[in-house]
Amino acid sequence: MAKKPYYITTPIYYPSGNWHIGHCYTTVICDALARFHKLMGEDVFFLTGTDEHGQKVEKEAAKRGITPLEFIDPLVAELKDMWKLLDVEYNRFIRTTDEDHVRAVQRIYQKLYESGDVYKSEYEGYYCTPCESFWTEAQLKEGKCPDCGRAVTLQKEESYFFRLSKYAPALLEHYEKNPEFLQPKSRVNEMVNNFLKAGLNDFSVSRTTVKWGVPLPFDEKHTAYVWIDALSNYITALGYGSEKDELYKKYWPANLHMVGKEIVRFHAIIWPAILMALGEPLPKQIYGHGWLLIGGEKLSKSKENARPELTDPYELVKRYGADAVRYFLLREIPFGSDGEYTTERFLKRVNSDLANDLGNLVSRTTAMIVQNFESLPPCGEKTALDLELEEMANGLFAKVKDAMDRLNAPDALEEIFALVGRANKYIDETTPWLLAKDPAQKERLGTVLYHLAEVCRICAVLLKPFLTRATSLILQSFSCPADMGFECVSFGYLQAGAKVEKLPPIFPRIDVAKELAAVEKLVKEQNEQKEKASHPSVISSEATEGSGAEKSQITIDDFGKIELKIGEVIACEKVKKSEKLLHETVKVGEETRSVVSGIAKFYTPEEMVGKRVVLVTNLKPVKLCGVLSEGMILCAEDEEGNLSLLSPEKAVASGAKVR
Ligand code: MSP
C-alpha cells in the first residue's frame, strides 16, 4: 500500500547571518515532526530554505561592492552547516534564487495577471526596508515600523496590485469551516477580528525600485514583491506549474506550515488568498509558534540581544551537544507561547532530564546487567510493581502520538520523561543492588533488569524524533537495530540472552554553578579577545617580548604554515558599536573575503577602499562584534602603537602570494 504523504515546511530564512538559537526553533520542531511522521511509516517531505531577494540584500551587497549572490552564498552555507550540526534532515533546501523557483514565480504572476487578480495601479506607502513591508500611515507606531520600531520611508511607485479584497469572504468561510486551519486558537481571533472582519485591501505585489528580485514576465521593469516570491516557495519547491510536477501532485496540499507568530499574517491571509486565486487547495494547517525571549524581548538579530557566546548554536552544540540543544528547544518552550531563554534554564533542563534522569537510568541499567549477567537475563514471574511499569510503558506510544498530533513536542517529551522518572523510582523500590547480593534473588534481579532494559529501549525508540544521537547509542547498547521503529514500542521485543553493553554516561552531569561561571569567563575572554583582535599584526607583542628566545623563533616550516596573499579592499565600513574596528571586503584573486581589523583609528573607510594590502588568508574565521572575519590585514606598528598598512611596492594583482 502506498505510504501516506506528509508535507511539512519551515519558513524560508532571510540570509541574515548571526544565527542564534531562536532561529533554530522553527526548524528543529519541524525536524522532530518530520522524523515522527517518518517513524509512523508516512512518506514525508520536509522543506526548508532561504528567502534571498529584496532591497535589504541589494543594499548590503552594494555597500560591500559585491553582487547579491556573493553576499548571500556564504550565509546560506552557514545556515546549511547549522542544520547539519543540529541533525536537521530536510528533503529540499530551496533558495528563492534557484532557477526553477524563479521560473515558477513568473508563471504564478502570469496566471494571476491573466485572470485579473493582479492589475496595474499606483502605490504610496511607508516602507520598512529590514522587514520588507509596506505600512499605511495608520499602521505606523509613533511614525515607525510597527513590527521592528525602525524608521520607514514614504515611497510612491507604479505597481501591480493583488485583488485581496475579493477573497475576504471566501477566507472567512474557510476559517469557519476549518477550525484546525490556523493554530493555536489565539491566532485565529487575531486574524479574523483584526484583519478579515475589518475588510481586506488589495495590496501591492510588485516593485520598480527593487532590482534584486524576480522580474515580472509581463512587465520586466517590475520585480515580484518578496513576500509573494517567498510564500510561493511552498509549491514551487514541488514543481508546481512545471512539467515536472509529480511531487506537487503527491504532496500538495501541505499538512503543515510551521511559522513564527510574527509572520502568521502573511501565511494565514495572503498565502491562502493567492492559492484561491490560483485555484489550488489550501494547506491543511498553519501553526504560529511563540518566540524565544531574552529579558522578555524576542531574541533577535535586529534587536542585538543575541550574545553570540550564549545564544550561538555552534557554541552551544560544541559545549553541550546537538541532542541537548534540540531537547531544550523542544521541551522547555511551552508550545504556542513565548519562552524565556537563559543559560541557566538551558543547563538546568539538560542536566535534570538528560544527565540525571535519562542518562542515569540507562547507565545504571546497562551497568547492572553487565555486572550481574553475561547478557540480557530472562523475565521471570512478574510482580504488581513490574506490571504497573510495563503497563505505563505500553501505554506511552498512544500518549506521545496524541501530543504529536497536537504538534506539542513538550507534552510528548513530558510523557516520555514521566516513564523515565517512573523507572528510576522503580529502581529505588526494587533495590536491585540489594538483590544482587543475595544469590537466591538472582531470578528476581533478572526480572527487574529485564523490565528496566525494556523501558530504556522503548524510551529510546520514542525519543528518536527528538534526540538523534543518544537514542542510537541506547539502542546499540541493547543490540537493537538502529532502525527499530514504532512497531516495537511495547514490551516483549528484547530477548533473553541478547548482548548488552555498558553505556557510559551519555550526558555528562553539568555542575551548573561551575558551568555558569565558565560561560561568564568565556564571555569576558571573548570580549577581551575582541579588543585584542583590534590589534592587527600577526605576531603579538607578548610573543616577541622577553619570554625566551626559543619562543620568538620559528622554523621555516612554521613560517610556511602562514598563507599570505595580496588583497584589494573593495568596500569598507565601520563596525557598529566599535571604535576600533573596520569591516573590509577584500578581493583576493577570484575570491571575496569579509575581514575585520582594528585600524579604525588610523584609516577611514574611504581611505581603505582601493588599497592593496597583505592578508593572512589561512586564519581560522572568527566573528568580531558579530561580523565575520576571514583573514587578517598586516600592519607595521610603531612604539606609540600607531599602525601603518603594509602594501606591495610595485603594482601586483590581488591574489598574488606573499613569501
Ligand atoms: N523570510 C521570512 C519568512 C518567509 S516564509 C515564506 C522570515 N525569515 S526569518 O529568517 O526572519 O525567520 C525565520 C524563522 O525564524 C521564523 O519562523 C521566525 O519566527 C523564527 N525566529 C527568529 N527569531 C526567533 C525567536 N527569537 N524565537 C523563535 N523563533 C524565531 O521571517
Boltz pocket constraint, residues with backbone or C-beta under 6 A from the ligand:
constraints:
  - pocket:
      binder: B
      contacts: [[A, 10], [A, 11], [A, 12], [A, 13], [A, 14], [A, 22], [A, 23], [A, 24], [A, 25], [A, 26], [A, 51], [A, 227], [A, 230], [A, 231], [A, 232], [A, 258], [A, 259], [A, 260], [A, 261], [A, 262], [A, 263], [A, 290], [A, 291], [A, 292], [A, 293], [A, 298], [A, 299], [A, 300]]
      max_distance: 6.0
